[in-house]
Structure formats: structure tokens, C-alpha cells
């Protein structure tokens, strides 16, 4: 699996070019599944935001509206109630998963409950494009600062499919606490490296190689 971990979607040409390179063919030839499950777990996100993402109307975080050959919806909370063979086939046939932001812990919980988290490492050619929580969920843990919904197991542990954590939306005008100083305090509590990054930045991970794609501001903190 290839990862493009963004703060706010495909915001600029550099991130767009990285996505096309990872896909290995034009976006217009690729089939996408979008996952908006994280939306429902966050206290600040309404069903309207889920619709805007799915319908490609969320212009501040472009992902679904990029001109895909087809777009389907993969709702993780529904997967445990249907035959596994059906939804696994849908995922295997997709070129890319577009994963919305919202609550990281809620997303991680349903990725595990549905079986998607277990399946992902077996999909070598699939591209995972995360937006905010959709990126943060790949870390071993996210830091208590980002915990809103608490899973039954407690804690801030997530999937651990990468060995670093992400502090998104650095310097965002609507998020006054997302400062570099607060990112440094967040990173000081981590047991892993942590990337603070703004909405013009993404992290590309292919075959274990990590590359920062940015037209903005970012900083790597090491424990």
C-alpha cells in the first residue's frame, strides 16, 4: 500500500503531481472509494460535511472532485454486517481510497472492527489518500491533544502502519491552538517522531520511504 498523508487534501500542484505519480496513471482512469466514517465521530462535524466530502463540494479540501473515473462510498460501520468477500472485492478493485477527516480514534476503531486495517497491508498497489484524521490514523498514536472520541480500550493508540505521528493544520486561521509552539509541546510527549504540517503539505510513504511534499510549512520533531 502507498500512502499520501495530507493535512487538507490535494491542495496544490506538488501534492497533485505526487498523487498521479503514485497512481501510475491519470486520475481520469482511476476508480476511487471514499471513506467518510471519521466524520461521524467528531463533535464539530455534521452530516452536511460528510455529504460535502462525498459529493465533491468541499472545496477547501479537494479529493473527491479531482476527476476520477468512478467514485464509490465505503462506509466502515456497515462492513461488519455484510459478507466480507463482497467488500474486500470492492477494495481490491479500487485504485485509491480517499479518506475524510473527523475523529481519528473513531476512524481507527472502525477500521479495526471492519477488518479494513488488517486487509490494507496486503494491497501493494492501492493508494491511500488521507485527509487530517484520515492521515493521523496511520500513526502508532496521536497524542492526547487530539483525542475526542474514546474507544473502549481507552488511550490514544492508532494503527501503527507508519512509525511517526502527524500534527495537521499547522497555523490554520480557524484553529488558533494549532501553533508551532503547541506542536512542539505535543511532540515532546510522543515516543515516535512527529510531523507538524500545514494544509499545503503532505507526506508520501512508498515501500517504507518517507518524503515530505510541501509548498508550505512543516517541521519534524524527534523524540
RASULRA-V909297 format. One line per field, one symbol per residue. phi: phi as a letter, one per 30 degrees, with the letter a starting at -180 (. if undefined). psi: psi as a letter, one per 30 degrees, with the letter a starting at -180 (. if undefined). A space follows every 50 residues. Layout:
phi = ???
psi = ???
//
This chain:
phi = .ccbccdbiddadddddddddddiadedccccccbceeedccdccceddd dddddiccddbdbdddjddabbcccdddddcbdeeddddddddddacccd dkcdddddedddddjddddedccdcdccccbhedceddddacjdecdcdc dediibdbdidbcbcbcdheiddcbdddcddddddeddcdcbdbccbddc bbccbbhidcbdcbcbcaacccd
psi = kkkjjlehaifleeeeeeeeeeeglkefgkkkkkjgefeffkfgklfeee eeeefggiffikeegfhlelklkjjeffefglkeeefeeeefflfkkjjl abjeeeeeefeeeffeeeeeffiefkkjjkjcefeefflelfkffgjdkk lefaagkbfhflgllkjlhkgkffiffileeeeeeeefflgllkkkkafg klkkjkhfkkkkjkgbklkkkk.
//
